[in-house]
Amino acid sequence: MNPVVHFELPAEDRKRLSNFYTRAFGWQTKQLGPEMGEYVVVTTTESDENGPKKPGMINGGFFKKTKSTQYPSVVIAVDDIRAHMKKVAEAGGKVIGGQKTGEPDEIPGVGLYVAFVDPEGNRMSMLQPAPRMSVRPGR
């Protein structure tokens, strides 16, 4: 089974969104630099360098809202992203992610990532975690 391991929310103003979730829920946020697309890492539960310490808990992030990326997404961990890209297509979904057409993006220190749309039009994502990550399919 492939677990949900991360969530993502789009934001026109990531600082405003960070402030909201920090004030409302106590989440911790960290703004990354331009080399990581100004992504904001969101910590919702006690974590270490491998992610959440408690099974079943997830963290997330905020990304820049654009015309084509304006909906929340959940991220599913997979052991072989290219095989799952094919499974998504065979099951009726459409792979939309990857800056290079047809290839997943590499997120340094995190793993391989690609977005897709399910048959109902929901934007979702897949992550093949880097070997050092403790969050893995089947755990």
C-alpha positions as CSV (number, residue, x, y, z in Angstrom):
1,M,0.0,0.0,0.0
2,N,1.2,3.5,-0.8
3,P,0.7,6.0,2.0
4,V,-0.1,9.7,1.9
5,V,3.1,11.4,3.2
6,H,2.8,15.1,2.6
7,F,0.3,17.8,1.7
8,E,0.7,20.9,-0.4
9,L,-1.3,24.2,-0.5
10,P,-1.0,26.9,-3.1
11,A,-0.6,30.5,-2.0
12,E,-0.4,33.8,-3.7
13,D,1.2,35.2,-0.5
14,R,3.2,32.4,1.2
15,K,4.1,34.6,4.2
16,R,0.5,35.5,4.8
17,L,-0.4,31.7,4.6
18,S,2.5,30.8,6.9
19,N,1.4,33.4,9.5
20,F,-2.2,32.1,9.4
21,Y,-1.4,28.5,10.0
22,T,1.2,29.4,12.7
23,R,-1.3,31.6,14.5
24,A,-4.3,29.3,14.1
25,F,-2.7,25.8,14.6
26,G,0.9,26.4,15.8
27,W,2.5,25.0,12.7
28,Q,6.1,25.8,12.1
29,T,7.2,27.1,8.6
30,K,10.5,27.6,6.9
31,Q,10.9,29.6,3.7
32,L,13.3,28.0,1.2
33,G,15.4,29.9,-1.3
34,P,15.1,30.5,-5.0
35,E,17.0,27.2,-5.8
36,M,14.0,25.4,-4.2
37,G,11.3,27.6,-5.9
38,E,10.7,29.7,-2.7
39,Y,8.8,26.7,-1.4
40,V,7.7,26.8,2.3
41,V,8.2,23.7,4.3
42,V,5.5,23.2,6.9
43,T,6.0,21.2,10.1
44,T,2.7,20.1,11.7
45,T,4.0,17.4,14.1
46,E,7.2,16.7,16.0
47,S,9.8,15.7,13.4
48,D,13.5,15.0,12.8
49,E,15.7,15.0,9.7
50,N,13.7,11.9,8.4
51,G,10.2,13.5,8.9
52,P,7.4,12.9,11.4
53,K,8.4,10.9,14.5
54,K,4.9,9.5,15.0
55,P,3.5,7.0,12.4
56,G,0.5,8.4,10.5
57,M,1.5,12.0,10.9
58,I,2.4,14.1,7.9
59,N,3.9,17.5,7.2
60,G,3.5,19.7,4.2
61,G,4.4,22.7,2.2
62,F,3.2,25.9,0.5
63,F,3.9,26.5,-3.2
64,K,3.4,29.5,-5.5
65,K,-0.2,29.6,-6.8
66,T,-0.4,29.9,-10.5
67,K,-3.1,29.5,-13.1
68,S,-2.3,25.8,-13.5
69,T,-1.4,25.0,-9.9
70,Q,-4.2,26.5,-7.8
71,Y,-5.5,23.6,-5.8
72,P,-4.3,21.7,-2.7
73,S,-2.6,18.4,-3.3
74,V,-1.7,15.3,-1.3
75,V,1.5,13.5,-1.9
76,I,1.6,9.7,-2.1
77,A,4.9,7.8,-1.5
78,V,5.8,5.1,-4.1
79,D,8.8,2.8,-4.4
80,D,9.2,3.3,-8.2
81,I,7.9,6.6,-9.5
82,R,8.3,5.7,-13.2
83,A,6.3,2.5,-12.8
84,H,3.6,4.4,-10.9
85,M,3.5,7.1,-13.6
86,K,2.5,4.3,-16.0
87,K,0.0,2.8,-13.5
88,V,-1.6,6.3,-13.2
89,A,-2.1,6.5,-16.9
90,E,-3.3,2.9,-17.2
91,A,-5.9,3.6,-14.4
92,G,-7.3,6.6,-16.2
93,G,-5.2,9.5,-14.7
94,K,-2.9,11.9,-16.4
95,V,0.6,12.7,-15.3
96,I,1.1,16.5,-15.5
97,G,4.2,17.1,-13.4
98,G,7.8,17.2,-14.1
99,Q,9.5,20.3,-15.6
100,K,11.0,18.0,-18.2
101,T,8.0,16.4,-20.0
102,G,7.5,12.8,-19.0
103,E,10.2,12.8,-16.3
104,P,9.8,13.3,-12.5
105,D,11.6,16.3,-10.9
106,E,14.4,15.6,-8.4
107,I,14.0,17.4,-5.1
108,P,17.5,17.4,-3.6
109,G,17.6,15.3,-0.4
110,V,13.9,14.4,-0.7
111,G,13.4,12.3,-3.8
112,L,11.7,12.1,-7.1
113,Y,8.4,14.0,-7.5
114,V,5.7,14.2,-10.1
115,A,2.1,15.6,-10.1
116,F,-0.9,14.0,-11.7
117,V,-4.6,14.4,-12.2
118,D,-7.0,11.6,-11.2
119,P,-10.1,10.7,-13.3
120,E,-12.2,13.2,-11.3
121,G,-9.9,16.1,-12.0
122,N,-8.2,16.1,-8.5
123,R,-4.5,17.2,-8.6
124,M,-2.4,14.8,-6.6
125,S,1.4,14.1,-6.4
126,M,3.7,11.1,-6.1
127,L,7.1,11.0,-4.3
128,Q,9.8,8.3,-4.6
129,P,11.5,9.1,-1.3
130,A,15.3,9.4,-1.3
131,P,17.0,6.4,0.4
132,R,17.7,8.3,3.6
133,M,14.0,9.2,4.1
134,S,12.2,7.1,6.7
135,V,8.7,7.5,5.1
136,R,8.4,4.7,2.6
137,P,5.6,2.7,1.0
138,G,4.6,-0.4,2.9
139,R,5.8,0.8,6.3
